[in-house]
Amino acid sequence: MEATRAKTYSSPQRKLVKFFERSRNQWKAKAGAAKTVLKGLGTRMRRLQRSNEDSHHQMEVLQTQVAE
């Protein structure tokens, strides 16, 4: 039943609105920056995996040429 009660604040509403808005904007900026970093790391990982696969393929081709 306590969850349905409205929370009362002692600060004026105009200050609370500014505080909550600033808090939300900071959270969104932080989350957006983290998402950008994560996307960049994913791209880097895929590029490195592709490069690694290409290197292995080239190594196999060279090994077969040496064996011949």
N, C-alpha and C positions, 0 to 999 in steps of 0.2 A: 504494500500500500504506500510506502514511503516514496517509491519511484514516481508516483503520479503527482506528488506535490511539487509545486513550482519552487525553485530555489530562490531565496531572497538574498540580495546583495546590499551591503551597506553603502557602497560607492554610488555616485550619481550615474544614471543610465548613459549620459553622453560620454562619460569617461570609459565606461565598460564597453560601449560600442566601438570606440577607437582602439581600446586594448585588444578586444577580440578580433577586430579586423586586422590589426597589425600582426597579431599572433598567427592568424590564418594565412596571411600573405607570406610571412616568414616560413611557415611550414610548407606552403606550396613552392616557394623558391628552392628550399632545401630538397624537397622531393623531386623537383624538376632537374636540379643539378645532379642528383644521384642517378636519375634515369638516364641522363645524357652520358654520364661516366660509364654506366652499365652497358649502354648501347655501344659505346666506343670500344669497351673491352671485349664485347661479343664479336664485333667486327674484326678486331685485332686477332682474336683467337681463331676465327675462321680463316683469316689470311695466313696465319702461321701454320695451321693444319694443312692448308692447301700447299703451301711452300714445302712443308715436310714431306707430303705425299709425292710432290714433284721430284724432290731430291732423292727419295727412295726409288722412284721409278727410273730416274737417270742413273742411279748407282747400279740397279739391276741390269740396265742396258749395257753399261760399261763393263760389268762383270761378265756378261755373256760374250762381249767382244774380246775380252782378255782370254776367256776360256777357249775361244775359237783359235 
